[in-house]
């Protein structure tokens, strides 16, 4: 299990993160299949997301809603780590300033 405290199943309900480094514990499963987190990058730099401590299979995606329609459209998934099993997963990517989303999904 992995994910965030609370439930955020859409980009519009993403849990806002105001700190440059944040961590969250929670569960994603068939009844709560994903969690979204929103964060803003003030200047370009390297972004890293780590999914650790899994007790079941989960994946992590990095998304930028470039047209701000609240939907994940073609080309808006910047990175997707989908290893099977309970191994740690991570995304590392250079980002320009802007607003992004991390999705943890079952």
N, CA, C and O atoms as a GROMACS GRO file, in nm:
protein
  424
    1UNK      N    1   0.084  -0.119   0.000
    1UNK     CA    2   0.000   0.000   0.000
    1UNK      C    3   0.087   0.124   0.000
    1UNK      O    4   0.193   0.127   0.064
    2UNK      N    5   0.045   0.223  -0.070
    2UNK     CA    6   0.115   0.351  -0.072
    2UNK      C    7   0.014   0.458  -0.107
    2UNK      O    8  -0.098   0.427  -0.148
    3UNK      N    9   0.053   0.582  -0.092
    3UNK     CA   10  -0.037   0.689  -0.130
    3UNK      C   11  -0.034   0.801  -0.030
    3UNK      O   12   0.069   0.822   0.035
    4UNK      N   13  -0.143   0.871  -0.015
    4UNK     CA   14  -0.142   0.988   0.070
    4UNK      C   15  -0.249   0.984   0.176
    4UNK      O   16  -0.345   0.907   0.168
    5UNK      N   17  -0.232   1.068   0.274
    5UNK     CA   18  -0.331   1.082   0.378
    5UNK      C   19  -0.450   1.152   0.316
    5UNK      O   20  -0.434   1.255   0.250
    6UNK      N   21  -0.568   1.101   0.335
    6UNK     CA   22  -0.686   1.155   0.270
    6UNK      C   23  -0.700   1.093   0.133
    6UNK      O   24  -0.619   1.009   0.092
    7UNK      N   25  -0.802   1.134   0.062
    7UNK     CA   26  -0.827   1.078  -0.070
    7UNK      C   27  -0.839   1.190  -0.170
    7UNK      O   28  -0.914   1.286  -0.148
    8UNK      N   29  -0.768   1.180  -0.279
    8UNK     CA   30  -0.774   1.275  -0.387
    8UNK      C   31  -0.774   1.196  -0.516
    8UNK      O   32  -0.670   1.146  -0.558
    9UNK      N   33  -0.889   1.182  -0.578
    9UNK     CA   34  -0.900   1.095  -0.694
    9UNK      C   35  -0.904   1.169  -0.827
    9UNK      O   36  -0.921   1.106  -0.932
   10UNK      N   37  -0.888   1.302  -0.825
   10UNK     CA   38  -0.886   1.380  -0.948
   10UNK      C   39  -0.780   1.489  -0.938
   10UNK      O   40  -0.735   1.522  -0.828
   11UNK      N   41  -0.741   1.545  -1.052
   11UNK     CA   42  -0.647   1.657  -1.050
   11UNK      C   43  -0.707   1.775  -0.972
   11UNK      O   44  -0.636   1.844  -0.900
   12UNK      N   45  -0.838   1.796  -0.988
   12UNK     CA   46  -0.905   1.908  -0.922
   12UNK      C   47  -0.909   1.896  -0.771
   12UNK      O   48  -0.919   1.997  -0.701
   13UNK      N   49  -0.901   1.774  -0.719
   13UNK     CA   50  -0.904   1.756  -0.573
   13UNK      C   51  -0.765   1.720  -0.518
   13UNK      O   52  -0.753   1.673  -0.405
   14UNK      N   53  -0.662   1.742  -0.598
   14UNK     CA   54  -0.525   1.707  -0.556
   14UNK      C   55  -0.489   1.774  -0.424
   14UNK      O   56  -0.526   1.889  -0.399
   15UNK      N   57  -0.418   1.702  -0.341
   15UNK     CA   58  -0.373   1.752  -0.212
   15UNK      C   59  -0.254   1.845  -0.236
   15UNK      O   60  -0.149   1.801  -0.284
   16UNK      N   61  -0.270   1.974  -0.203
   16UNK     CA   62  -0.165   2.072  -0.228
   16UNK      C   63  -0.049   2.052  -0.132
   16UNK      O   64  -0.067   2.030  -0.013
   17UNK      N   65   0.071   2.061  -0.187
   17UNK     CA   66   0.194   2.051  -0.109
   17UNK      C   67   0.266   2.184  -0.122
   17UNK      O   68   0.300   2.225  -0.233
   18UNK      N   69   0.291   2.251  -0.010
   18UNK     CA   70   0.352   2.383  -0.013
   18UNK      C   71   0.502   2.381   0.016
   18UNK      O   72   0.569   2.483   0.000
   19UNK      N   73   0.554   2.268   0.056
   19UNK     CA   74   0.695   2.256   0.089
   19UNK      C   75   0.770   2.192  -0.027
   19UNK      O   76   0.713   2.109  -0.097
   20UNK      N   77   0.897   2.228  -0.048
   20UNK     CA   78   0.973   2.169  -0.157
   20UNK      C   79   1.000   2.020  -0.137
   20UNK      O   80   1.021   1.947  -0.234
   21UNK      N   81   0.999   1.975  -0.013
   21UNK     CA   82   1.016   1.832   0.017
   21UNK      C   83   0.897   1.791   0.102
   21UNK      O   84   0.869   1.853   0.204
   22UNK      N   85   0.827   1.686   0.060
   22UNK     CA   86   0.714   1.639   0.138
   22UNK      C   87   0.707   1.488   0.131
   22UNK      O   88   0.760   1.426   0.039
   23UNK      N   89   0.641   1.431   0.229
   23UNK     CA   90   0.620   1.287   0.232
   23UNK      C   91   0.482   1.261   0.287
   23UNK      O   92   0.428   1.340   0.363
   24UNK      N   93   0.426   1.149   0.246
   24UNK     CA   94   0.291   1.115   0.285
   24UNK      C   95   0.279   0.964   0.295
   24UNK      O   96   0.340   0.891   0.217
   25UNK      N   97   0.201   0.916   0.390
   25UNK     CA   98   0.175   0.774   0.406
   25UNK      C   99   0.026   0.749   0.388
   25UNK      O  100  -0.056   0.832   0.429
   26UNK      N  101  -0.009   0.637   0.329
   26UNK     CA  102  -0.149   0.606   0.311
   26UNK      C  103  -0.167   0.479   0.232
   26UNK      O  104  -0.077   0.395   0.224
   27UNK      N  105  -0.285   0.465   0.172
   27UNK     CA  106  -0.321   0.342   0.104
   27UNK      C  107  -0.384   0.371  -0.030
   27UNK      O  108  -0.466   0.462  -0.044
   28UNK      N  109  -0.345   0.293  -0.130
   28UNK     CA  110  -0.420   0.286  -0.255
   28UNK      C  111  -0.455   0.140  -0.275
   28UNK      O  112  -0.372   0.051  -0.255
   29UNK      N  113  -0.578   0.115  -0.314
   29UNK     CA  114  -0.626  -0.021  -0.337
   29UNK      C  115  -0.743  -0.016  -0.433
   29UNK      O  116  -0.768   0.089  -0.494
   30UNK      N  117  -0.816  -0.123  -0.448
   30UNK     CA  118  -0.926  -0.124  -0.545
   30UNK      C  119  -1.038  -0.028  -0.510
   30UNK      O  120  -1.106   0.023  -0.599
   31UNK      N  121  -1.060   0.000  -0.383
   31UNK     CA  122  -1.165   0.094  -0.346
   31UNK      C  123  -1.117   0.239  -0.348
   31UNK      O  124  -1.197   0.330  -0.366
   32UNK      N  125  -0.989   0.262  -0.330
   32UNK     CA  126  -0.927   0.394  -0.341
   32UNK      C  127  -0.808   0.378  -0.435
   32UNK      O  128  -0.695   0.364  -0.390
   33UNK      N  129  -0.833   0.381  -0.567
   33UNK     CA  130  -0.730   0.341  -0.661
   33UNK      C  131  -0.617   0.441  -0.684
   33UNK      O  132  -0.513   0.404  -0.738
   34UNK      N  133  -0.634   0.568  -0.643
   34UNK     CA  134  -0.526   0.662  -0.663
   34UNK      C  135  -0.536   0.782  -0.571
   34UNK      O  136  -0.640   0.809  -0.510
   35UNK      N  137  -0.424   0.853  -0.563
   35UNK     CA  138  -0.414   0.977  -0.488
   35UNK      C  139  -0.333   1.075  -0.570
   35UNK      O  140  -0.233   1.037  -0.632
   36UNK      N  141  -0.375   1.201  -0.572
   36UNK     CA  142  -0.304   1.306  -0.646
   36UNK      C  143  -0.249   1.409  -0.548
   36UNK      O  144  -0.313   1.443  -0.449
   37UNK      N  145  -0.130   1.458  -0.578
   37UNK     CA  146  -0.066   1.565  -0.501
   37UNK      C  147  -0.028   1.674  -0.600
   37UNK      O  148   0.027   1.645  -0.706
   38UNK      N  149  -0.056   1.801  -0.565
   38UNK     CA  150  -0.023   1.915  -0.650
   38UNK      C  151   0.092   1.993  -0.586
   38UNK      O  152   0.092   2.016  -0.465
   39UNK      N  153   0.188   2.034  -0.668
   39UNK     CA  154   0.297   2.116  -0.618
   39UNK      C  155   0.342   2.212  -0.726
   39UNK      O  156   0.325   2.187  -0.845
   40UNK      N  157   0.400   2.324  -0.683
   40UNK     CA  158   0.447   2.426  -0.775
   40UNK      C  159   0.598   2.441  -0.761
   40UNK      O  160   0.652   2.447  -0.650
   41UNK      N  161   0.663   2.445  -0.875
   41UNK     CA  162   0.808   2.463  -0.880
   41UNK      C  163   0.833   2.609  -0.917
   41UNK      O  164   0.787   2.656  -1.022
   42UNK      N  165   0.906   2.682  -0.831
   42UNK     CA  166   0.932   2.823  -0.854
   42UNK      C  167   1.043   2.850  -0.954
   42UNK      O  168   1.043   2.954  -1.020
   43UNK      N  169   1.136   2.759  -0.964
   43UNK     CA  170   1.245   2.772  -1.062
   43UNK      C  171   1.284   2.634  -1.110
   43UNK      O  172   1.260   2.534  -1.041
   44UNK      N  173   1.341   2.627  -1.227
   44UNK     CA  174   1.374   2.497  -1.286
   44UNK      C  175   1.476   2.422  -1.201
   44UNK      O  176   1.559   2.482  -1.134
   45UNK      N  177   1.467   2.290  -1.206
   45UNK     CA  178   1.558   2.205  -1.130
   45UNK      C  179   1.518   2.059  -1.142
   45UNK      O  180   1.424   2.025  -1.213
   46UNK      N  181   1.590   1.974  -1.073
   46UNK     CA  182   1.566   1.831  -1.078
   46UNK      C  183   1.461   1.793  -0.974
   46UNK      O  184   1.472   1.831  -0.857
   47UNK      N  185   1.361   1.720  -1.016
   47UNK     CA  186   1.253   1.671  -0.931
   47UNK      C  187   1.273   1.521  -0.911
   47UNK      O  188   1.310   1.449  -1.004
   48UNK      N  189   1.249   1.475  -0.788
   48UNK     CA  190   1.256   1.332  -0.757
   48UNK      C  191   1.133   1.293  -0.676
   48UNK      O  192   1.097   1.359  -0.579
   49UNK      N  193   1.069   1.183  -0.717
   49UNK     CA  194   0.959   1.124  -0.641
   49UNK      C  195   0.999   0.981  -0.608
   49UNK      O  196   1.043   0.907  -0.696
   50UNK      N  197   0.984   0.942  -0.483
   50UNK     CA  198   1.016   0.807  -0.439
   50UNK      C  199   0.893   0.743  -0.378
   50UNK      O  200   0.825   0.804  -0.294
   51UNK      N  201   0.863   0.622  -0.419
   51UNK     CA  202   0.754   0.544  -0.365
   51UNK      C  203   0.818   0.426  -0.292
   51UNK      O  204   0.874   0.337  -0.355
   52UNK      N  205   0.809   0.426  -0.159
   52UNK     CA  206   0.880   0.327  -0.078
   52UNK      C  207   0.785   0.263   0.023
   52UNK      O  208   0.675   0.313   0.048
   53UNK      N  209   0.829   0.154   0.081
   53UNK     CA  210   0.752   0.087   0.186
   53UNK      C  211   0.626   0.020   0.136
   53UNK      O  212   0.529   0.008   0.211
   54UNK      N  213   0.626  -0.024   0.013
   54UNK     CA  214   0.507  -0.085  -0.046
   54UNK      C  215   0.479  -0.222   0.014
   54UNK      O  216   0.570  -0.301   0.038
   55UNK      N  217   0.351  -0.249   0.037
   55UNK     CA  218   0.309  -0.383   0.079
   55UNK      C  219   0.227  -0.449  -0.031
   55UNK      O  220   0.181  -0.562  -0.015
   56UNK      N  221   0.209  -0.378  -0.143
   56UNK     CA  222   0.140  -0.427  -0.261
   56UNK      C  223   0.185  -0.346  -0.379
   56UNK      O  224   0.259  -0.249  -0.363
   57UNK      N  225   0.143  -0.384  -0.498
   57UNK     CA  226   0.185  -0.314  -0.619
   57UNK      C  227   0.120  -0.177  -0.629
   57UNK      O  228  -0.001  -0.164  -0.609
   58UNK      N  229   0.199  -0.075  -0.658
   58UNK     CA  230   0.150   0.060  -0.682
   58UNK      C  231   0.244   0.125  -0.784
   58UNK      O  232   0.358   0.083  -0.800
   59UNK      N  233   0.195   0.227  -0.851
   59UNK     CA  234   0.273   0.299  -0.951
   59UNK      C  235   0.271   0.448  -0.920
   59UNK      O  236   0.188   0.494  -0.842
   60UNK      N  237   0.364   0.522  -0.981
   60UNK     CA  238   0.370   0.666  -0.960
   60UNK      C  239   0.385   0.734  -1.097
   60UNK      O  240   0.461   0.689  -1.182
   61UNK      N  241   0.309   0.846  -1.115
   61UNK     CA  242   0.316   0.923  -1.239
   61UNK      C  243   0.338   1.070  -1.208
   61UNK      O  244   0.289   1.121  -1.107
   62UNK      N  245   0.412   1.137  -1.294
   62UNK     CA  246   0.433   1.282  -1.289
   62UNK      C  247   0.353   1.343  -1.403
   62UNK      O  248   0.366   1.301  -1.518
   63UNK      N  249   0.269   1.442  -1.370
   63UNK     CA  250   0.174   1.497  -1.466
   63UNK      C  251   0.183   1.649  -1.464
   63UNK      O  252   0.204   1.710  -1.359
   64UNK      N  253   0.167   1.711  -1.581
   64UNK     CA  254   0.149   1.856  -1.588
   64UNK      C  255   0.024   1.882  -1.673
   64UNK      O  256   0.020   1.848  -1.791
   65UNK      N  257  -0.076   1.943  -1.612
   65UNK     CA  258  -0.202   1.974  -1.679
   65UNK      C  259  -0.181   2.103  -1.759
   65UNK      O  260  -0.221   2.211  -1.714
   66UNK      N  261  -0.119   2.092  -1.876
   66UNK     CA  262  -0.076   2.210  -1.950
   66UNK      C  263  -0.190   2.299  -1.997
   66UNK      O  264  -0.172   2.420  -2.013
   67UNK      N  265  -0.309   2.242  -2.020
   67UNK     CA  266  -0.422   2.325  -2.062
   67UNK      C  267  -0.518   2.358  -1.947
   67UNK      O  268  -0.622   2.420  -1.968
   68UNK      N  269  -0.481   2.316  -1.825
   68UNK     CA  270  -0.558   2.348  -1.704
   68UNK      C  271  -0.706   2.310  -1.712
   68UNK      O  272  -0.792   2.383  -1.664
   69UNK      N  273  -0.736   2.194  -1.774
   69UNK     CA  274  -0.875   2.152  -1.782
   69UNK      C  275  -0.912   2.050  -1.676
   69UNK      O  276  -1.026   2.001  -1.675
   70UNK      N  277  -0.818   2.016  -1.587
   70UNK     CA  278  -0.847   1.923  -1.478
   70UNK      C  279  -0.853   1.778  -1.522
   70UNK      O  280  -0.894   1.692  -1.444
   71UNK      N  281  -0.811   1.749  -1.644
   71UNK     CA  282  -0.812   1.615  -1.699
   71UNK      C  283  -0.672   1.580  -1.749
   71UNK      O  284  -0.600   1.666  -1.799
   72UNK      N  285  -0.634   1.454  -1.736
   72UNK     CA  286  -0.504   1.410  -1.788
   72UNK      C  287  -0.521   1.381  -1.936
   72UNK      O  288  -0.580   1.279  -1.974
   73UNK      N  289  -0.470   1.469  -2.019
   73UNK     CA  290  -0.481   1.456  -2.164
   73UNK      C  291  -0.353   1.397  -2.222
   73UNK      O  292  -0.251   1.385  -2.153
   74UNK      N  293  -0.360   1.362  -2.348
   74UNK     CA  294  -0.244   1.308  -2.419
   74UNK      C  295  -0.126   1.405  -2.408
   74UNK      O  296  -0.141   1.525  -2.430
   75UNK      N  297  -0.010   1.352  -2.375
   75UNK     CA  298   0.111   1.432  -2.364
   75UNK      C  299   0.132   1.497  -2.229
   75UNK      O  300   0.237   1.559  -2.208
   76UNK      N  301   0.037   1.486  -2.136
   76UNK     CA  302   0.052   1.551  -2.005
   76UNK      C  303   0.115   1.461  -1.899
   76UNK      O  304   0.147   1.509  -1.791
   77UNK      N  305   0.133   1.333  -1.928
   77UNK     CA  306   0.205   1.244  -1.838
   77UNK      C  307   0.352   1.256  -1.874
   77UNK      O  308   0.394   1.211  -1.981
   78UNK      N  309   0.431   1.316  -1.786
   78UNK     CA  310   0.572   1.342  -1.813
   78UNK      C  311   0.659   1.222  -1.780
   78UNK      O  312   0.763   1.201  -1.843
   79UNK      N  313   0.619   1.143  -1.681
   79UNK     CA  314   0.696   1.025  -1.642
   79UNK      C  315   0.601   0.928  -1.573
   79UNK      O  316   0.506   0.970  -1.507
   80UNK      N  317   0.628   0.798  -1.588
   80UNK     CA  318   0.543   0.695  -1.529
   80UNK      C  319   0.632   0.577  -1.492
   80UNK      O  320   0.693   0.515  -1.579
   81UNK      N  321   0.638   0.546  -1.364
   81UNK     CA  322   0.714   0.431  -1.315
   81UNK      C  323   0.614   0.324  -1.276
   81UNK      O  324   0.532   0.345  -1.187
   82UNK      N  325   0.618   0.209  -1.342
   82UNK     CA  326   0.517   0.105  -1.320
   82UNK      C  327   0.578  -0.032  -1.297
   82UNK      O  328   0.536  -0.130  -1.358
   83UNK      N  329   0.675  -0.040  -1.212
   83UNK     CA  330   0.734  -0.169  -1.176
   83UNK      C  331   0.629  -0.256  -1.108
   83UNK      O  332   0.543  -0.207  -1.035
   84UNK      N  333   0.636  -0.385  -1.132
   84UNK     CA  334   0.544  -0.479  -1.067
   84UNK      C  335   0.598  -0.514  -0.928
   84UNK      O  336   0.719  -0.512  -0.904
   85UNK      N  337   0.506  -0.548  -0.838
   85UNK     CA  338   0.546  -0.594  -0.706
   85UNK      C  339   0.568  -0.482  -0.607
   85UNK      O  340   0.518  -0.371  -0.624
   86UNK      N  341   0.644  -0.513  -0.503
   86UNK     CA  342   0.660  -0.420  -0.391
   86UNK      C  343   0.796  -0.351  -0.388
   86UNK      O  344   0.834  -0.291  -0.287
   87UNK      N  345   0.871  -0.358  -0.498
   87UNK     CA  346   0.999  -0.287  -0.504
   87UNK      C  347   0.976  -0.137  -0.503
   87UNK      O  348   0.875  -0.088  -0.554
   88UNK      N  349   1.071  -0.063  -0.445
   88UNK     CA  350   1.064   0.082  -0.446
   88UNK      C  351   1.058   0.133  -0.589
   88UNK      O  352   1.115   0.072  -0.679
   89UNK      N  353   0.989   0.244  -0.610
   89UNK     CA  354   0.980   0.305  -0.742
   89UNK      C  355   1.017   0.452  -0.730
   89UNK      O  356   0.995   0.514  -0.626
   90UNK      N  357   1.075   0.507  -0.837
   90UNK     CA  358   1.110   0.648  -0.832
   90UNK      C  359   1.104   0.710  -0.970
   90UNK      O  360   1.116   0.642  -1.072
   91UNK      N  361   1.087   0.841  -0.970
   91UNK     CA  362   1.091   0.923  -1.091
   91UNK      C  363   1.190   1.034  -1.064
   91UNK      O  364   1.189   1.095  -0.956
   92UNK      N  365   1.275   1.060  -1.160
   92UNK     CA  366   1.370   1.172  -1.152
   92UNK      C  367   1.365   1.244  -1.286
   92UNK      O  368   1.385   1.183  -1.391
   93UNK      N  369   1.336   1.375  -1.280
   93UNK     CA  370   1.319   1.449  -1.405
   93UNK      C  371   1.350   1.596  -1.384
   93UNK      O  372   1.322   1.651  -1.277
   94UNK      N  373   1.407   1.659  -1.485
   94UNK     CA  374   1.429   1.803  -1.482
   94UNK      C  375   1.297   1.872  -1.513
   94UNK      O  376   1.231   1.839  -1.612
   95UNK      N  377   1.257   1.967  -1.428
   95UNK     CA  378   1.131   2.040  -1.447
   95UNK      C  379   1.158   2.189  -1.459
   95UNK      O  380   1.247   2.243  -1.393
   96UNK      N  381   1.082   2.255  -1.544
   96UNK     CA  382   1.080   2.400  -1.550
   96UNK      C  383   0.983   2.452  -1.445
   96UNK      O  384   0.905   2.375  -1.390
   97UNK      N  385   0.988   2.580  -1.417
   97UNK     CA  386   0.894   2.640  -1.323
   97UNK      C  387   0.751   2.612  -1.370
   97UNK      O  388   0.723   2.616  -1.490
   98UNK      N  389   0.662   2.583  -1.276
   98UNK     CA  390   0.523   2.556  -1.311
   98UNK      C  391   0.455   2.471  -1.206
   98UNK      O  392   0.514   2.439  -1.103
   99UNK      N  393   0.331   2.433  -1.232
   99UNK     CA  394   0.253   2.350  -1.142
   99UNK      C  395   0.246   2.209  -1.199
   99UNK      O  396   0.221   2.189  -1.318
  100UNK      N  397   0.268   2.111  -1.111
  100UNK     CA  398   0.273   1.971  -1.150
  100UNK      C  399   0.190   1.887  -1.052
  100UNK      O  400   0.149   1.935  -0.947
  101UNK      N  401   0.168   1.762  -1.090
  101UNK     CA  402   0.095   1.667  -1.008
  101UNK      C  403   0.173   1.536  -1.000
  101UNK      O  404   0.237   1.494  -1.096
  102UNK      N  405   0.166   1.473  -0.884
  102UNK     CA  406   0.214   1.336  -0.867
  102UNK      C  407   0.090   1.253  -0.839
  102UNK      O  408   0.008   1.287  -0.755
  103UNK      N  409   0.078   1.142  -0.912
  103UNK     CA  410  -0.032   1.049  -0.892
  103UNK      C  411   0.026   0.917  -0.845
  103UNK      O  412   0.115   0.861  -0.910
  104UNK      N  413  -0.024   0.866  -0.732
  104UNK     CA  414   0.010   0.732  -0.685
  104UNK      C  415  -0.114   0.648  -0.713
  104UNK      O  416  -0.224   0.681  -0.668
  105UNK      N  417  -0.097   0.539  -0.788
  105UNK     CA  418  -0.213   0.461  -0.829
  105UNK      C  419  -0.191   0.311  -0.812
  105UNK      O  420  -0.079   0.261  -0.814
  106UNK      N  421  -0.302   0.242  -0.795
  106UNK     CA  422  -0.302   0.099  -0.776
  106UNK      C  423  -0.302   0.028  -0.910
  106UNK      O  424  -0.302  -0.094  -0.915
   0.00000   0.00000   0.00000
